[in-house]
Amino acid sequence: MLDHHAGGTPATPAPRSEELPDFGRPDLAALRGRTDHPVLSDVVAVLQRRAERGPEAVAYYDDAPAGLTSGD
């Protein structure tokens, strides 16, 4: 994408070659041990139990009107 107000220079910087940090597997046990907030402790406990179930996470969202399927 070009920024027309800057004489054709790129509006966004070029991608960097270094990799981004992986935040996909936080250390939930360590996080749970560092917090004393009751709600956060409960949330982290639930996340920790879910993470221990298996390596594959699956999410599904369907916003189709009730009664309709993808084959209709």
Contacts in CASP RR format, 6 or more apart in sequence:
PFRMAT RR
TARGET T0000
AUTHOR 0000-0000-0000
METHOD contacts of the structure
MODEL  1
MLDHHAGGTPATPAPRSEELPDFGRPDLAALRGRTDHPVLSDVVAVLQRR
AERGPEAVAYYDDAPAGLTSGD
1 10 0 8 1.000
1 11 0 8 1.000
1 12 0 8 1.000
2 8 0 8 1.000
2 9 0 8 1.000
2 10 0 8 1.000
2 11 0 8 1.000
3 9 0 8 1.000
3 10 0 8 1.000
3 11 0 8 1.000
25 51 0 8 1.000
28 44 0 8 1.000
28 47 0 8 1.000
28 48 0 8 1.000
28 51 0 8 1.000
29 48 0 8 1.000
31 44 0 8 1.000
32 41 0 8 1.000
32 44 0 8 1.000
32 45 0 8 1.000
32 48 0 8 1.000
35 41 0 8 1.000
35 44 0 8 1.000
64 70 0 8 1.000
END
